[in-house]
Amino acid sequence: MIDRLKCQLTCSVFLLIFGWIGPLYSASDTVIPAFDHSLYDQLLSQYVQKGWVDYENLKNHREPLDQYVALLGDLSEVTYSLMTNREKIAFWINAYNAITLQIVLDHYPITSSTLSGLAAPKNSIRQIPGAWNKITRHVKGEAMTLDHIEHEILRREFHIPQVHMALVCASQSCPPLRREAYIGEQLIKQLDDQSKVFLSLSSNLRMDDEKHQVYLSAIFNWFGKDFLPGDGPKEPAFLNQKERAVINFVIEYAPDEIRQFLIENQYQIKYLDYDWTLNDVKEKPNNAD
């Protein structure tokens, strides 16, 4: 009798464990994502145009976005623990970008509202008090700010510099928002593509042959240390350590002409002013890349 009870208990535990794990895998051992980003993926494909967001129409049809953000909050620790690191990184990038969209929609159309906003464009996310460090959303059952997601999780736990090419702060100098969600199995390919797209834009990278200067996005100035691998690269020797790390990253993803210039010449690095104007399709310049 006791042996039979032991067997039943063991079988119950076995079924309980594989009741959690089993649904993540198919019969062919192909990993099924632990978190479904399809709702977010669909709205991106519908309301994002070459990195520019149709906020007006998205606000009028925001239910899928709100549902997706609610799903972020419902994610359990058990499910999260079953994710691969790539799935976790994709999850947090999507969470950051989706919550940013939701915060903008909550205040859209944005207008200047505070004295501190005088330093930013009238329709900038910087006009929203506490957009990054006070406004919270529940993610994985915990109230979090955008700053917490970026600095305490993505930067501190995962150390992938390409993340800076994927986080979109709803501004024109931010990386362009992709028309698809990030997913674990495609993450490296997506981040590499994002880095190439970001550095293909003259608003983020350009050179001046005559002055021997290279102009880079301010993102590389703010987060330069994140691009340091180990002790850091030794070349180009005429740059400081942080600049060398940034340039080695840029060389990997820059257009061919600029890559050759960076490899063959000496130059100074200048950082471009950051345009905080909302990345709204209505604000898209006629000469935008």
C-alpha positions as CSV (number, residue, x, y, z in Angstrom):
1,M,0.0,0.0,0.0
2,I,2.8,2.4,1.0
3,D,4.7,1.5,-2.2
4,R,1.6,2.2,-4.3
5,L,1.2,5.6,-2.7
6,K,4.8,6.4,-3.3
7,C,4.4,5.5,-6.9
8,Q,1.3,7.7,-7.3
9,L,3.0,10.6,-5.6
10,T,6.1,10.3,-7.9
11,C,3.9,10.1,-11.0
12,S,1.9,13.1,-9.9
13,V,5.1,15.2,-9.4
14,F,6.3,13.9,-12.8
15,L,3.1,15.0,-14.5
16,L,3.1,18.3,-12.7
17,I,6.6,19.2,-13.8
18,F,6.0,18.1,-17.4
19,G,2.7,19.8,-17.4
20,W,4.7,23.0,-17.1
21,I,7.6,22.1,-19.4
22,G,5.8,19.9,-22.0
23,P,3.9,22.7,-23.8
24,L,7.1,24.5,-24.5
25,Y,8.3,21.8,-26.9
26,S,6.9,20.1,-30.0
27,A,7.3,16.4,-30.8
28,S,10.3,17.3,-32.9
29,D,12.0,19.0,-30.0
30,T,11.6,22.4,-31.6
31,V,11.4,25.1,-28.9
32,I,8.1,27.0,-28.7
33,P,8.5,30.5,-27.3
34,A,7.6,30.7,-23.6
35,F,5.9,34.1,-24.2
36,D,3.7,34.9,-27.2
37,H,4.6,38.3,-28.8
38,S,2.2,37.9,-31.7
39,L,-0.3,40.5,-30.6
40,Y,2.5,43.1,-30.4
41,D,4.0,41.9,-33.7
42,Q,0.7,42.5,-35.5
43,L,0.2,46.0,-34.2
44,L,3.8,46.9,-35.1
45,S,3.3,45.7,-38.7
46,Q,0.1,47.8,-38.9
47,Y,1.1,51.1,-37.3
48,V,4.9,51.4,-37.9
49,Q,6.1,52.8,-41.2
50,K,9.9,52.6,-41.7
51,G,10.5,53.3,-38.0
52,W,7.9,56.1,-37.8
53,V,4.8,55.5,-35.7
54,D,1.2,56.3,-36.7
55,Y,0.3,57.4,-33.1
56,E,-3.1,58.9,-34.1
57,N,-4.5,55.7,-35.6
58,L,-2.8,53.6,-33.0
59,K,-4.5,55.6,-30.2
60,N,-7.9,55.0,-31.9
61,H,-7.2,51.3,-32.0
62,R,-5.1,50.8,-28.9
63,E,-6.8,47.7,-27.4
64,P,-4.2,45.2,-28.7
65,L,-1.4,47.3,-27.2
66,D,-3.1,47.5,-23.9
67,Q,-3.8,43.8,-23.9
68,Y,-0.2,43.0,-24.7
69,V,1.1,45.2,-21.9
70,A,-1.3,43.4,-19.6
71,L,0.2,40.1,-20.7
72,L,3.6,41.4,-19.7
73,G,2.4,41.9,-16.2
74,D,0.8,38.4,-16.1
75,L,4.0,36.6,-16.9
76,S,4.9,34.2,-14.1
77,E,8.3,33.6,-12.6
78,V,8.0,29.9,-13.5
79,T,7.5,30.7,-17.2
80,Y,10.2,33.3,-17.2
81,S,12.7,30.8,-15.6
82,L,12.1,28.5,-18.6
83,M,13.1,31.1,-21.1
84,T,16.5,31.1,-22.8
85,N,18.6,34.2,-22.3
86,R,17.8,35.3,-25.9
87,E,14.1,34.9,-25.2
88,K,14.5,37.0,-22.0
89,I,16.3,39.8,-23.8
90,A,13.7,39.8,-26.6
91,F,11.0,40.0,-23.9
92,W,12.5,43.0,-22.1
93,I,13.2,44.9,-25.4
94,N,9.6,44.4,-26.5
95,A,8.4,45.3,-23.0
96,Y,10.4,48.6,-23.0
97,N,9.2,49.6,-26.5
98,A,5.6,48.6,-26.0
99,I,5.3,50.4,-22.7
100,T,6.9,53.5,-24.3
101,L,4.2,53.4,-27.0
102,Q,1.5,53.1,-24.3
103,I,2.9,56.0,-22.3
104,V,3.0,58.2,-25.4
105,L,-0.6,57.3,-26.3
106,D,-1.7,58.1,-22.7
107,H,-0.6,61.7,-23.4
108,Y,-1.1,62.0,-27.1
109,P,-1.2,64.6,-28.6
110,I,1.7,65.8,-26.5
111,T,2.0,69.5,-25.7
112,S,4.5,71.4,-23.5
113,S,3.2,71.3,-20.0
114,T,6.0,72.3,-17.6
115,L,8.8,74.8,-17.4
116,S,11.3,72.0,-17.6
117,G,9.8,71.1,-21.0
118,L,11.1,74.4,-22.5
119,A,14.4,72.6,-23.2
120,A,12.6,69.9,-25.4
121,P,10.4,70.0,-28.4
122,K,6.7,70.6,-27.7
123,N,5.7,67.2,-28.9
124,S,8.5,65.3,-27.2
125,I,8.2,62.4,-24.7
126,R,10.3,64.6,-22.5
127,Q,7.2,66.7,-22.0
128,I,5.6,63.7,-20.1
129,P,6.6,64.1,-16.4
130,G,8.3,60.9,-15.1
131,A,8.1,59.1,-18.4
132,W,11.2,57.1,-17.6
133,N,11.7,57.2,-13.9
134,K,8.2,57.5,-12.3
135,I,5.5,56.1,-14.5
136,T,5.2,52.3,-13.8
137,R,3.7,49.3,-15.5
138,H,3.5,45.8,-14.1
139,V,5.9,43.4,-15.8
140,K,6.3,39.9,-14.5
141,G,4.1,40.8,-11.6
142,E,6.2,43.8,-10.5
143,A,5.7,47.6,-11.0
144,M,8.6,48.8,-13.1
145,T,9.7,52.0,-14.8
146,L,11.4,52.2,-18.2
147,D,14.6,53.1,-16.5
148,H,14.5,50.0,-14.4
149,I,14.0,47.8,-17.5
150,E,16.8,49.5,-19.4
151,H,19.4,50.0,-16.7
152,E,18.8,47.4,-14.0
153,I,17.8,44.5,-16.2
154,L,19.0,44.8,-19.8
155,R,22.2,46.6,-19.2
156,R,23.1,45.1,-15.8
157,E,22.1,41.5,-16.4
158,F,22.8,40.8,-20.1
159,H,25.6,43.1,-21.3
160,I,24.7,43.2,-25.0
161,P,25.6,46.5,-26.5
162,Q,23.4,45.9,-29.6
163,V,20.4,46.5,-27.2
164,H,21.1,50.2,-27.5
165,M,20.2,49.9,-31.2
166,A,16.8,48.3,-30.3
167,L,15.4,50.3,-27.4
168,V,13.2,53.1,-28.8
169,C,12.5,56.1,-26.7
170,A,9.9,57.6,-29.0
171,S,12.2,60.2,-30.4
172,Q,13.6,60.9,-33.9
173,S,17.2,60.3,-32.9
174,C,16.3,57.0,-31.4
175,P,16.8,53.8,-33.3
176,P,13.9,53.2,-35.7
177,L,11.2,51.0,-34.3
178,R,11.0,47.7,-36.1
179,R,7.8,46.5,-37.8
180,E,8.1,43.2,-35.9
181,A,8.5,42.0,-32.4
182,Y,11.9,40.6,-31.2
183,I,11.9,36.9,-30.6
184,G,14.5,34.7,-29.1
185,E,15.3,32.4,-32.0
186,Q,15.8,35.5,-34.3
187,L,17.3,37.9,-31.8
188,I,20.9,38.0,-33.0
189,K,19.9,38.4,-36.6
190,Q,17.4,41.1,-35.6
191,L,19.9,43.0,-33.4
192,D,22.6,42.8,-36.1
193,D,20.1,44.2,-38.7
194,Q,19.1,47.0,-36.3
195,S,22.7,48.0,-35.8
196,K,23.2,48.2,-39.6
197,V,20.0,50.1,-40.1
198,F,20.8,52.6,-37.3
199,L,24.3,53.2,-38.6
200,S,23.2,53.6,-42.2
201,L,21.4,56.8,-41.3
202,S,23.4,60.0,-41.7
203,S,21.6,61.4,-38.6
204,N,23.5,58.8,-36.6
205,L,26.8,58.3,-38.4
206,R,28.6,60.4,-40.9
207,M,32.1,61.6,-41.7
208,D,33.9,64.7,-42.8
209,D,37.0,63.8,-45.0
210,E,38.5,67.3,-45.0
211,K,38.2,67.8,-41.3
212,H,39.0,64.2,-40.4
213,Q,36.0,64.0,-38.1
214,V,33.5,61.3,-37.5
215,Y,30.0,62.3,-36.2
216,L,28.2,59.7,-34.1
217,S,24.9,59.5,-32.3
218,A,24.9,60.7,-28.8
219,I,23.9,57.2,-27.7
220,F,27.5,56.2,-28.1
221,N,28.6,59.0,-25.8
222,W,26.0,58.2,-23.1
223,F,26.6,54.4,-23.1
224,G,30.1,54.1,-24.5
225,K,31.3,51.9,-21.6
226,D,28.7,49.3,-22.5
227,F,30.6,48.7,-25.8
228,L,33.9,47.7,-23.9
229,P,34.7,44.0,-24.3
230,G,36.9,42.9,-21.4
231,D,39.9,45.1,-21.2
232,G,38.9,46.8,-24.4
233,P,40.4,47.0,-27.8
234,K,44.0,48.4,-28.3
235,E,43.3,50.0,-31.7
236,P,42.8,52.6,-33.0
237,A,45.6,53.7,-30.7
238,F,44.9,57.5,-31.2
239,L,41.5,57.2,-29.5
240,N,40.8,56.8,-25.8
241,Q,39.5,53.5,-24.5
242,K,35.8,54.2,-24.7
243,E,36.1,55.7,-28.2
244,R,38.1,52.6,-29.4
245,A,35.3,50.4,-28.1
246,V,32.6,52.4,-29.9
247,I,34.6,52.6,-33.1
248,N,35.2,48.9,-33.2
249,F,31.4,48.4,-32.8
250,V,30.7,50.9,-35.5
251,I,33.2,49.3,-37.9
252,E,31.4,46.1,-37.6
253,Y,28.1,47.5,-38.8
254,A,28.9,50.7,-40.8
255,P,28.4,51.1,-44.5
256,D,31.5,50.1,-46.5
257,E,32.7,53.6,-47.4
258,I,32.7,54.7,-43.7
259,R,34.1,51.4,-42.5
260,Q,37.2,51.9,-44.8
261,F,37.6,55.5,-43.7
262,L,37.6,54.4,-40.0
263,I,40.1,51.7,-40.6
264,E,42.5,53.6,-42.8
265,N,42.6,57.1,-41.2
266,Q,43.0,59.1,-38.1
267,Y,40.1,61.3,-37.0
268,Q,38.3,62.9,-34.1
269,I,35.0,61.8,-32.8
270,K,32.2,64.3,-32.5
271,Y,28.8,63.5,-31.0
272,L,25.6,64.7,-32.7
273,D,22.9,66.6,-30.9
274,Y,19.9,64.4,-30.0
275,D,16.6,65.2,-31.6
276,W,13.8,64.5,-29.0
277,T,11.0,65.3,-31.4
278,L,8.4,62.6,-31.3
279,N,8.9,59.8,-33.9
280,D,5.4,60.5,-35.2
281,V,4.6,59.9,-38.9
282,K,3.1,63.4,-38.8
283,E,6.6,64.8,-37.9
284,K,8.5,62.9,-40.5
285,P,10.8,65.3,-42.4
286,N,10.4,65.3,-46.2
287,N,14.1,64.4,-46.6
288,A,14.1,61.6,-44.0
289,D,16.2,58.6,-44.8
